[in-house]
Amino acid sequence: MRQLCLLGNPGSRRTVFLEQAAAQAGTAFCFLDWKDWEHAAELWGRAEAEQETDWFVKIDPPLWDSCCLKELDGLTLEYRQHLAELYRLAQSISVTFWNPPEVIEMLLDKETCKQRLTAAGLPVTETVPLLSGDAGKKDSVKVLLEQMDSMGICQIFLKPIRGSGAAGVSALRVQPRTGRMALYTCAALHPVYGLVNTRHLRRISDRREITELLGEILGLGCMAERWYAKAEHQGFSYDLRVVVQEGRMDYVLARLSRGPITNLHLNNHPLETEALGLAPKVMASVRALCLQAMACFPALRSAGIDILLEKGSLRPRIIEMNAQGDLIYQDIFQENRIYRRQAERMKQWLEEVP
């Protein structure tokens, strides 16, 4: 017997719209709630003992409701431990994953993911080595600014190595001649909770406030990247979110912003890529780069890939990859194409002869 399974969150848009897609495909799946994720061990262990069930499992990310950025590492560590346990369980039963837990875990680490892409010779947003200031937070900021100056870099992105949704992501610009600074971030210092994610992008220009906030952000464990000038459309800068599934670009969406951070939940603007008027050769280069990136992780069936088009040349660069980046609101409320393709592939698996 073959059985489909979703490990996710009840009532979430991911769950609801995959259920709708499965119903349209004429199939269904059993559901496991992340809050009771240990039941996977019981369920799959029973299947192992009975030796009569093959599983096809999709893993959606758990929901995190904390705004405290210092909890990022702990929350991510717990998730990674769950993924490791799922991987261990999968060694003893017959299970096929949409995306395997060990690959999801690998892509959770932005630094490790980018290192693999770089080793493959793919164009990415270049990583800037960070030197830690051992004497404290103020020193870490001083070291960062000195390093930027020595490398001739006046603007960078700082990203927590583990995290999502622009949590803790910050863009820093320094005017070399005057020393004036500007920091774009959703992070803020709360008198009780410390460093928090406000989900509201702010531009800060006060040097003392920037220094204090940067010290806290660097303490999260960050990676730094060069801040590239992005392509523009009608006064907005933009990048692309590309959803690739089993060798095809299933969805491409432009994310437009007046500032440097383009995540759509920050009141930025989505736009269908056709409206950008990009030449076919540009889109072909985006597609080729995305497929090359997927080839770096052979077990990966789908991913959301963020692509920067350099201003002027429109040369594509990979910003980052997300093994669970398949939720696009502009898709689920219209064609639901992404989840329909997943449901169709799951149905195909059900009908295959073992």
N, C-alpha and C positions, 0 to 999 in steps of 0.2 A: 504494500500500500504506500502511496505517496501522499505527503501532506505539506501544505504551505503554512508558514508561520510568520507573523510580524511581532517583533519585540519593540514596543514603543510606548506611547502615552495615550490613554483613552480620551477621545473627544478632541484631540489635537487636529489641526488642519492636515498634517501629514497622514494621520490615521484615517480621517473621514474621507479624504479625496482618493486615497489608495483603495479604500473599501468601495467607493463609488466606481472606480475604474475596474476593480475586480468583478463587481456585479455586472457591469456592462460587458465584460469578457466572458461572463457565464461561469465564474468560479468564485471561491471564497477562501479565506485563510483563518486559522485559529490565531488568537491574540494573546500575547503575554505582556502584562503591565510591568514597566521598569521598576515600579515600587515593590513588585513581587518577583523580581527577576530570578531569584533563586529557584523558582518553580521550573525554570528551564532545565535545571539539573534533574529534578524529579521527573519531569515529562520525558526528557530525552533518555534518562537512565532507564525508565520503564520500557521505552521503545527498544533500547539496546537489549534488555533482558528478553523481550518478546521476539526480537529479531524479525520484525515484520513491517517496520515503518522507515521510509526514506524521507528526509526533511529538506525543504527549501526554505531558508530563513533570511528575512530582511531585518537588519538592525537599524532602527532610527535612534537619533541621539536622545538622551534623557533631558528632561526639562529642569533648568536651574532657575530658581527664583531669587537668588541672592544678588544684591547690588554691590557687595563688598569685594573689591578687586583683590584684596589679600587672600580671599578664599578661593581664587581661581586655581591655584596649584593643588589645593586639597580636593576640590571638586573634580578636577581633571584627573588627579591621581586615582581617586576612587573609580572613576569611569574606566580608566586604563586597566585597573585591577579586574573590573568586571569583564572587560574585553579579553583579558588574559585567561580568565576562568572559562569563558565561552570557547576560546580557542582550545583549551585543554579538554573540555567536554567533547568538542567536535572530533577529537582524535579517536574516540572510542565508539562513535556511532556513524551512521551513514547520513551525512548532512552536506548540502550544497548551500553556500551563502550568496546572497546578492552581491555584497561586498564583505570579504572575510574580516573577522574582528582584528586580526594581526595587521592588516593593511589599513583599516580605519585608525588603529592606534598609531601607526607610522605617520599618517598624514595629520594627526592631531598635533604633532610636533613640527611647527612651521620651519624650524631651522634644519631638522633632519630631512624634511621633504625637499627643501630648496637645495640642500647639498647634493641630493641625488639628481635633481634636475640639472644642476650646474655641472656635475661630473659627466652627464650625458651630452654636454655641450649646448644645451638649450638656452636661448636668451631669457633671462629673468631680471627682475629688479635687483640690482647688485647689492649684496650684503656688505655692510661696513663693519669691520671688526670692532667690538666694544672692549675697552679696557676698564676693569672695575676699580673703583676708588676704595681701597681697603680702610681708609681712615673715617669713612662715614658718607652720609648722603650728599652733603655739600661738596665733598671731595669728588664724588662720582660725577657730579654735574661739571665740576671744574675740569676733570680729566676728559669728559666727553667734548667739551667746548675746545679744549686744547687739541684734542685729536682731530676734530673737524677742521680747525685752523691749519694744522700741519698737513692735512690731506687736501686742502683747498676746497672743502665742501662747506657750503653755506646753508644747505637745507637737507633734512633727513626725516625719515619716518622711524618711529620707535614702536615696536609691537611686542606685547607679551608673547613668549615662545608658545605658550598654550593658552588658547582662548578663542572666542568667536564673537560675532556681532559688534565688532569695533570696540569691544571692552578693553580699555586701557590704551588703545591705539592713539598715537599722537604724532603730529607733524610739527617740526621745529624749523624755524627760519631765522638765520642770524645775518644782520647786515655787517659785512666785514669792516667797512671803514668807520662806521659809527658805533658798532656793538649793539645796536638796537635788536630786540628779539621779538618774535611772535610765536605763540604756541597755539595750535588748533587741537582740541581734545574734548572728549566727553567725560574725562575724569575730573573729579573735584575732591577737595578735602572736607570731610564732614567732622564736626567736633566730637561726635560719639563713635561713628563707625569707621573713621579714618578715610582711606582712599576709596571712593565709590564711583560707580558707573552711572552717570545721570541720563544717558541716552539722549543728551542734548549737546550738540556741537557748539563749543565756545571758542572765541579768539581772545587770547590773553596777551597783553603787551607789557604789563608791569614786570620788570626784570626780577624783583624780589619774589613775586608770586610764582613766576615761571620757575625760578630756581628751586623753590620749596616743593612745587608740584613735581618737577622733573626728578628730584631726589627720591620721592616716593615711587614714581613710575619705574625708575631704573631699578628700584629694589624689588620689583615683581619678577625680575629675570627676563630681560628683553633682548631682542635682536634689533639691529639698526639696518636700514636700507636707504640707498640714495633716493631722493625725492625727484622723480623725473617729471618734466613738463608733459602733461597729457594733451591729447588731441581735444579740440574744442568744437562745439556746435551751438551757434546762436548765443554766444557769450558764456556758455557753460563748459567746464571741462568734464570729460567723461572717461569711463573705462567700460569693459564688457564683462558680463557674467555669462559664461558658456556652460551649458549642461551637456556633457558627452555621455552617451550610453551605448555600450557595445559597438564601438567603432563609428558612431554617427553623432553629429551635432544635432541634438533634439531641440535645443532652444538657445537662442542668443538674445540677450537683453542689454541695452545700454543703460548705464547709471550716471545721470547728470547731476552736477553739483556746482555751486558757486565757490565752494572751498575744496580743500585737497582730499577730504574723506568722503567717499561716494556711497556708503552703505545706505540702502533705501529706507530703512527704518528711522533714519535721521532726517526725515522730511526732504530727502533728495528726490529726483524725478526720474522715473523709468521711461524709456522710449524704445519703441521697436526699432531694430537696427536698420530697416529699410528707409526710415526717415532720415538717417544720417547721410545717405547717398554715397556710401563707401563703394569704391571700385571692386569689381569681382575678384581682382587679383589680391586685394587686401583681405577680403573674406576667405579666399583660398589659403592665404598665408596663416590666418588665424586658425583655420581648420587643421592645416598641416601641423602647426605647433601644438595644438591640443591633442592630436592623435599621437604625436611624439611623446608628449608628457604622459599620456595614459600608458604608453608602451614601457615607461620606466617602472610601472607597477602592474605587471602582467595579470595579476589576479583581480584587478579592479575592473568591475563592470561599468560603474558610472561614477562621475565626479562633477562637482561644480568648480570651474576653473575661472579665476579672475585674470583678465587680460588687459594690459595697458597698451594703448597705441601711442607711440611717441609723437609729440607735437611736430608737425612738419612732414616727417618721413612716413608716419603711420606704421612704423615698424612695430610688430607685436612683441611684448615681453610678458612673461608669466609673473603675476604678483603673488598668487598662492593657489593651492588646490585644497578642496574640501571633499572628503569621501562621502559626506552626507549633505552635500550642497544642492539637493534636487528640489527643494521647495521654492517655487517661483509663483508669487501670488497672481501675477499677470497671466500665468498659464492655468492655474487651478480654477480660476473664476471664468475662464473662457473655454479652451479646448481640453484642458487637463491632459495634454499630450504626453507629458513626462511620465505621469503615473499610469496612463493607459498603455504606454510601451512596456512599462515594468509588468503590469498585469498580464499583458499578452505574452510576454516572455515566460512568466510563471505558469500560465496555462499551457504553453508549449512544453515546458518541463514536465508538467503533470501527465501530458499525453504521450511523452516519449516512452519507448519500450526500454525497461531497465536492462 
